[in-house]
């Protein structure tokens, strides 16, 4: 049995040497600060921070067309599919490959009924369904050789968004704000806008995972109260609210001084941001100051879903103008297991005009140079039907082996296509780009080295590209 003196000596020794508390913890914190592992401004996790190296991109608008947008109809012209329509492919195409519901003996080749055009001085080929986006072809880098590991929506969305196909990891937007902070004082660093329905993976696609909560995407509404439960109850004045926030902050600060719990620090920052957002968020969604020509350009007055998507594109421009680092626009209407021709045509009427307007608007304001705009989707569609005869009602199954995304602005070389798929569009044959490569390149465009941007979680230094990935240098200006 230990004597009181022995226990006192042991406690004194633990205080002086323990890495979990006392002077040992202080020494470790000092070393981490000296090495730059801990953020210098612990009071504000979104304080702006310098990149690892000089970069062009300062903000990103990532337009996520959830469901699997068909590259066969939109971005990857395959004229050989037309004369082969109705034919079966050899069984070797389907061997050892997983699909959502394909039966090889009933899946028949189907070419697109839509034509492709050469747009801009570069002559970049895209669908005739995208004339407004096509006008911006010389600013667009089209990646035709994307491929992924997952064939179903949820895991594929999470893989593209977080670099791994299981829940719980930070999204790319969270990683960017963790690396660079935000230049906005009155709005979150990462904002999410949804038209119609959100992705299957829901908040996992824009979550912060193990990163501090300040780096999670914040869902905004395009009309009414921008953020639910943000407005004061009736009778509560801004002065009263400020006094309440100050009292809560003082209590949380005392608790943090005692515990050094980073969650308490994040809570303090969240309360402060919420207070500032009460003024910044309503001003953001008040589009009354935009000109009539701007509204007409985007198409915000169009009915239903078309107007909603246009409004979100205009809001995205206003967000990056105000220093928001990362904006997601989600539109989940691209899962065409049947009626792919009609479905893609209808969706293009929704998204083509607003996205084209967004690109041209940013460029006219000089903002496209430092704003990265992305058209992304979790996978593509098969060059064969989903177990039906080709025709207007036929659809296409999920296709993980080959799909298309494009990027514009923010240090990207426009007017070019990267990667080539085979003559049927079945798989890449030149310059394949995995989703891990895409994420490594996304970080690089922000001046962030994907091998150095890490966070210690459960004893491991974790990064967005833990599963691999290389920067696609042909995308860089």
C-alpha atoms as one frame of an Amber mdcrd trajectory, in Angstrom:
protein
   0.000   0.000   0.000   1.331   3.421  -0.982   1.923   6.050   1.703   0.507
   9.595   1.255   4.054  10.825   0.573   4.514   8.210  -2.169   1.199   9.185
  -3.794   2.168  12.877  -3.581   5.536  12.180  -5.232   3.835  10.113  -7.942
   1.295  12.851  -8.659   4.085  15.454  -8.773   6.056  13.255 -11.184   2.983
  12.771 -13.426   2.390  16.517 -13.481   5.963  17.165 -14.604   6.277  14.367
 -17.181   2.875  13.163 -18.392   2.134  13.812 -22.083  -1.568  13.808 -21.294
  -1.611  16.663 -18.799   0.507  19.165 -16.907   3.890  20.323 -18.148   4.242
  17.341 -20.474   1.127  18.379 -22.346   2.294  21.990 -22.419   5.616  20.915
 -23.907   3.909  18.861 -26.620   1.552  21.725 -27.472   4.528  24.067 -27.706
   6.327  21.706 -30.089   3.232  21.230 -32.229   2.758  24.975 -32.472   6.408
  25.430 -33.427   6.041  22.794 -36.160   2.919  24.476 -37.507   0.749  21.427
 -36.783  -1.703  23.409 -34.695  -3.485  26.427 -36.110  -2.009  29.665 -34.832
  -5.438  31.194 -34.235  -7.147  28.740 -31.903  -9.981  31.167 -31.220 -11.133
  31.111 -34.842 -10.769  27.794 -36.701 -11.783  29.558 -39.938  -9.113  32.272
 -39.754  -7.428  32.605 -43.196  -4.197  30.636 -43.524  -1.571  30.636 -46.286
  -1.405  27.714 -48.744   1.572  25.391 -49.019   2.551  27.045 -52.308   1.322
  29.809 -54.606  -1.982  29.029 -56.294  -4.696  30.594 -58.401  -7.854  29.158
 -56.808  -9.241  31.003 -53.781 -12.751  29.529 -53.828 -14.663  26.650 -55.393
 -18.206  26.189 -56.695 -18.703  22.430 -56.998 -21.874  21.556 -58.930 -22.702
  17.951 -58.048 -25.165  16.325 -60.473 -26.073  13.360 -58.296 -27.375  10.129
 -59.782 -24.761   9.514 -62.466 -24.962  11.986 -65.370 -24.682  10.166 -68.692
 -21.387  10.918 -70.405 -22.712   9.024 -73.447 -25.298  11.745 -74.055 -23.274
  14.728 -72.866 -19.476  14.653 -72.998 -17.949  11.571 -74.646 -18.969  11.256
 -78.317 -18.890   7.683 -79.574 -20.183   7.575 -83.155 -19.562   3.822 -83.399
 -22.386   3.220 -80.908 -24.978   4.419 -83.421 -24.497   1.722 -86.111 -24.012
  -0.882 -83.360 -27.310   0.013 -81.631 -29.260  -3.145 -80.788 -26.225  -5.429
 -80.775 -24.983  -7.474 -77.823 -21.522  -7.065 -76.412 -19.314 -10.099 -75.730
 -19.642 -11.595 -72.252 -16.043 -10.574 -71.557 -17.222  -6.955 -71.145 -19.303
  -7.973 -68.123 -17.023 -10.624 -66.622 -15.788  -9.909 -63.100 -17.534  -6.525
 -63.111 -20.414  -5.437 -60.896 -23.399  -3.446 -62.110 -26.567  -2.312 -60.419
 -28.950  -4.567 -62.373 -27.514  -5.459 -65.794 -28.286  -8.838 -67.369 -25.651
  -9.297 -70.093 -27.914 -11.259 -72.428 -30.521  -8.453 -72.413 -28.277  -5.370
 -72.321 -27.954  -3.974 -75.858 -25.739  -1.252 -77.318 -27.526   2.107 -77.615
 -26.037   5.206 -79.176 -27.111   8.689 -78.182 -29.902  10.255 -80.214 -28.366
  13.686 -79.560 -25.627  15.175 -81.650 -22.305  16.621 -80.526 -20.936  20.020
 -81.503 -17.532  21.641 -81.487 -17.633  24.714 -79.290 -15.351  27.727 -79.011
 -12.044  28.351 -80.698 -10.746  25.149 -79.138 -13.414  23.035 -80.842 -14.130
  21.118 -77.640 -16.857  18.550 -78.346 -19.901  18.471 -76.096 -23.573  17.684
 -76.514 -25.921  19.897 -78.501 -27.992  19.934 -75.290 -25.427  22.252 -73.660
 -25.229  25.381 -75.853 -24.804  27.814 -72.939 -22.042  25.782 -71.301 -20.600
  25.231 -74.759 -20.141  28.989 -75.140 -17.619  28.702 -72.309 -15.738  25.762
 -73.855 -12.440  27.635 -74.054 -12.459  27.938 -70.248 -13.368  24.281 -69.634
 -11.075  21.290 -69.088 -13.141  18.169 -69.775 -11.939  14.925 -68.164 -13.355
  11.990 -70.142 -11.372   9.237 -68.425 -12.709   9.408 -64.872 -13.282   6.114
 -63.088 -14.226   5.044 -59.576 -14.375   1.947 -57.366 -18.075   1.986 -56.484
 -21.154   1.243 -58.594 -23.949   2.348 -56.228 -24.934   5.892 -55.329 -24.222
   6.220 -51.627 -20.731   4.684 -51.558 -19.756   6.379 -54.855 -20.926   9.807
 -53.633 -19.020   9.381 -50.383 -15.901   8.177 -52.233 -15.859  11.204 -54.543
 -16.645  13.608 -51.696 -14.374  12.217 -48.966 -11.778   9.997 -50.641 -13.070
   6.791 -49.051 -16.290   4.822 -49.550 -17.270   4.446 -45.908 -18.996   7.111
 -43.780 -17.268   9.313 -41.246 -14.515  11.075 -43.176 -14.310  14.813 -43.960
 -15.544  16.036 -47.327 -13.237  17.829 -49.770 -14.865  21.164 -48.883 -14.129
  20.566 -45.210 -10.490  19.737 -46.030 -10.113  22.943 -48.061 -11.456  25.144
 -45.255  -9.302  23.243 -42.759  -6.251  23.969 -44.883  -7.007  27.577 -45.805
  -9.712  28.879 -43.476 -12.170  31.350 -44.942 -12.049  34.967 -46.044 -15.682
  35.546 -45.021 -16.389  37.036 -41.603 -20.185  36.837 -41.594 -20.831  33.559
 -43.418 -19.600  29.974 -43.038 -16.486  28.917 -44.904 -18.416  26.087 -46.594
 -22.014  26.469 -47.807 -24.335  23.867 -49.368 -27.240  24.643 -51.735 -29.707
  21.938 -52.804 -32.167  21.969 -55.709 -34.942  19.380 -55.585 -33.396  16.532
 -53.564 -30.018  16.168 -51.936 -27.641  13.275 -52.649 -28.343   9.773 -51.387
 -25.503  10.156 -48.876 -27.076  13.389 -47.577 -24.930  15.237 -45.028 -22.118
  12.686 -45.374 -21.338  14.329 -48.725 -20.582  17.668 -47.047 -19.748  16.664
 -43.491 -16.669  17.482 -41.431 -16.007  13.917 -40.221 -13.333  14.105 -37.511
 -12.343  17.679 -38.389 -13.613  20.474 -36.122 -17.294  21.220 -36.662 -16.532
  24.682 -38.074 -15.426  22.962 -41.299 -18.741  21.206 -42.013 -20.878  22.403
 -44.892 -23.814  24.559 -43.769 -27.068  23.983 -45.659 -28.638  27.216 -46.904
 -32.146  27.752 -48.244 -32.543  29.949 -51.292 -35.746  31.546 -49.984 -37.161
  32.474 -46.601 -34.966  31.958 -43.571 -31.499  31.118 -45.007 -30.534  28.845
 -42.125 -33.213  27.215 -40.019 -33.445  28.420 -36.416 -31.026  31.285 -37.055
 -33.459  34.195 -36.660 -34.232  35.620 -33.196 -37.599  34.832 -31.579 -40.092
  37.730 -31.514 -39.194  40.378 -28.947 -35.471  39.568 -28.820 -33.453  42.581
 -29.969 -29.893  42.370 -31.364 -28.635  44.027 -28.176 -30.293  41.388 -26.014
 -28.937  38.666 -28.267 -25.407  40.115 -28.012 -25.583  40.100 -24.209 -26.744
  36.491 -24.254 -23.923  35.465 -26.614 -21.361  37.266 -24.448 -22.566  35.446
 -21.345 -22.460  32.053 -23.078 -19.026  32.844 -24.523 -17.650  33.734 -21.080
 -18.942  30.483 -19.626 -17.549  28.436 -22.516 -14.211  30.258 -22.285 -13.929
  29.378 -18.585 -14.775  25.774 -19.391 -12.157  25.712 -22.169  -9.500  27.198
 -19.852 -10.140  24.293 -17.477 -10.426  21.433 -19.977  -8.636  22.570 -23.147
 -11.308  20.570 -24.987 -11.173  21.625 -28.685 -14.917  20.969 -28.995 -15.553
  23.782 -26.515 -13.350  26.105 -28.561 -15.286  25.143 -31.703 -18.560  25.805
 -29.879 -17.400  29.328 -29.003 -16.511  30.001 -32.652 -19.847  28.551 -33.847
 -21.857  30.820 -31.547 -19.921  33.852 -32.724 -20.392  32.940 -36.385 -24.118
  32.347 -35.828 -24.443  35.827 -34.356 -22.666  37.407 -37.334 -24.702  35.312
 -39.765 -27.916  36.857 -38.486 -26.919  39.934 -40.473 -24.867  38.361 -43.274
 -27.164  35.517 -44.352 -30.367  37.536 -45.002 -28.363  40.099 -46.999 -26.923
  37.259 -49.078 -30.262  35.854 -50.257 -31.816  39.272 -50.882 -31.447  39.318
 -54.671 -33.261  42.614 -55.082 -30.004  44.417 -55.781 -29.228  42.241 -58.813
 -30.209  43.737 -62.166 -33.075  42.456 -64.281 -30.603  41.448 -66.955 -28.696
  39.330 -64.409 -31.877  37.547 -63.339 -32.773  36.958 -66.995 -29.244  35.757
 -67.726 -29.410  33.086 -65.030 -33.120  32.370 -65.530 -34.168  32.861 -61.912
 -37.724  33.670 -62.993 -38.224  30.298 -64.667 -40.862  28.140 -62.963 -40.189
  25.354 -60.500 -36.932  23.461 -60.380 -35.373  25.471 -63.216 -35.752  28.743
 -61.317 -34.549  27.141 -58.098 -31.351  25.833 -59.700 -30.744  29.203 -61.380
 -31.187  30.994 -58.057 -28.670  28.654 -56.424 -26.119  29.390 -59.159 -26.591
  33.138 -58.612 -26.320  32.653 -54.843 -23.098  30.693 -55.367 -21.582  33.680
 -57.183 -22.672  35.982 -54.349 -21.202  33.596 -51.765 -17.725  33.476 -53.310
 -17.866  37.272 -53.750 -18.273  37.479 -49.969 -15.264  35.301 -49.276 -16.908
  31.892 -48.786 -14.256  29.303 -49.583 -16.303  26.335 -50.844 -19.852  26.086
 -52.224 -21.667  22.877 -53.174 -24.716  22.941 -55.445 -26.521  19.580 -55.465
 -29.070  18.504 -58.084 -30.199  14.889 -57.804 -32.092  14.089 -61.004 -29.591
  12.148 -63.087 -30.312   8.485 -62.254 -31.870   7.396 -65.547 -32.490   3.648
 -65.437 -35.287   4.323 -67.916 -36.093   7.191 -70.249 -32.490   8.408 -70.362
 -33.057  10.449 -73.525 -36.002  12.413 -72.157 -34.475  12.667 -68.671 -31.130
  14.075 -69.814 -32.843  16.509 -72.194 -35.120  17.820 -69.426 -32.245  18.134
 -66.961 -30.115  20.047 -69.425 -32.928  22.568 -69.793 -32.704  23.026 -66.026
 -28.918  23.348 -65.625 -27.379  24.508 -68.914 -28.460  28.156 -68.895 -27.652
  28.875 -65.212 -24.255  27.153 -65.307 -23.333  28.940 -68.514 -24.439  32.237
 -66.962 -22.409  31.519 -63.823 -19.231  30.913 -65.819 -19.735  34.029 -67.961
 -20.727  36.167 -64.977 -17.646  35.161 -62.998 -15.434  35.805 -66.012 -16.932
  39.241 -66.693 -16.219  40.226 -63.072 -12.649  38.924 -63.166 -13.520  36.227
 -60.643 -13.148  33.106 -62.781  -9.366  33.401 -62.531  -9.462  32.547 -58.829
 -12.782  30.662 -58.621 -12.707  26.970 -59.501 -16.006  25.723 -60.982 -16.587
  21.953 -61.176 -19.274  19.845 -62.874 -19.123  16.512 -61.057 -21.075  13.288
 -60.687 -20.430  10.050 -58.798 -20.177   7.749 -61.866 -21.443   7.520 -65.435
 -23.891   5.399 -67.432 -23.329   2.269 -69.513 -23.117   2.397 -73.321 -25.705
  -0.397 -73.269 -29.345  -0.361 -72.203 -30.552  -1.599 -68.869 -32.000  -4.904
 -70.108 -34.363  -3.450 -72.729 -34.547  -2.792 -76.448 -33.027   0.556 -77.455
 -35.581   3.320 -77.806 -37.104   6.399 -76.187 -38.033   4.572 -72.966 -34.726
   2.726 -72.522 -32.342   3.623 -69.734 -28.719   3.027 -68.840 -27.255   1.340
 -65.762 -24.608   2.746 -63.408 -21.112   2.644 -64.902 -18.094   3.056 -62.642
 -15.476   2.263 -65.299 -15.732   5.501 -67.281 -17.440   8.867 -66.814 -16.817
  12.574 -67.344 -16.343  15.658 -65.192 -15.153  19.134 -66.094 -13.394  22.008
 -64.373 -13.081  25.693 -65.249 -11.228  28.708 -63.828  -9.027  28.662 -60.741
  -5.775  27.728 -62.464  -7.204  25.150 -64.900  -6.132  25.006 -68.544  -9.349
  25.430 -70.547 -10.370  24.394 -74.051  -9.100  20.836 -73.854 -10.135  17.258
 -73.167  -8.085  15.028 -70.866  -8.143  11.269 -71.265  -9.653   8.964 -73.876
 -12.036   6.048 -73.537 -12.250   3.126 -75.971 -14.442   3.316 -79.086 -17.501
   2.217 -77.081 -16.815   4.430 -74.061 -16.518   1.369 -71.859 -13.240   2.155
 -70.084 -10.292   4.605 -70.300  -7.461   3.747 -72.696  -5.400   6.948 -72.312
  -4.639   9.018 -69.214  -7.097   7.419 -66.770  -8.074   9.677 -63.867  -9.264
   8.029 -60.661 -11.401   9.936 -58.172  -8.351   9.976 -55.865  -6.376  11.762
 -58.586  -9.242  14.217 -58.956  -9.160  15.035 -55.229  -5.369  15.404 -55.200
  -5.675  17.846 -58.106  -8.494  19.772 -56.435  -6.299  20.415 -53.385  -3.317
  21.285 -55.591  -5.326  23.982 -57.378  -5.781  25.607 -53.954  -2.062  25.470
 -53.247  -2.430  22.520 -50.873  -0.090  19.529 -51.047  -2.393  16.525 -50.634
   0.435  14.571 -48.988   1.021  17.252 -46.356  -2.556  18.294 -45.527  -3.155
  15.922 -42.606  -5.144  15.724 -39.392  -4.332  13.523 -36.403  -7.304  11.247
 -35.754  -7.166   8.256 -33.407  -3.394   8.304 -33.454  -3.051   8.443 -37.234
  -2.218  11.313 -39.589  -5.163  11.146 -41.974  -5.571  12.970 -45.281  -8.134
  13.248 -48.092  -6.021  11.021 -50.323  -5.054   8.254 -47.887  -6.199   5.713
 -50.467  -3.852   7.107 -53.141  -3.963   9.758 -55.828  -1.663  11.857 -58.014
  -2.042  15.410 -59.307  -3.282  15.489 -62.917  -0.719  17.936 -64.250  -2.371
  18.202 -67.674  -5.218  20.070 -65.956  -2.982  22.798 -64.592  -2.408  26.135
 -66.267
